[in-house]
């Protein structure tokens, strides 16, 4: 489609988490805010923030966030394969 539209450069493709592995936005916002508060209280800054937040959210969700992230990676791989096949036609 990008070629048909004459658009040059990269393309951003949004691909959702499969519904059966999704954590609702409102629920996830609570976990993220709690993890951000924890990071601030623990003095976490710079490049240590992301791994801290991921670990904190993993703990808060009792591992559900990891299951969701794995499902997203798998879904992204499936979509990437479909796109690659379509581009190869």
Secondary structure, DSSP 8 states (H G I E B T S, - for coil): -HHHHT--S---------GGG---HHHHHHHHHHHHHHHHHTT--TTHHHHHHHHHHHHHTTTHHHHHHHHHHHHHHHHHHHHHHHHH-
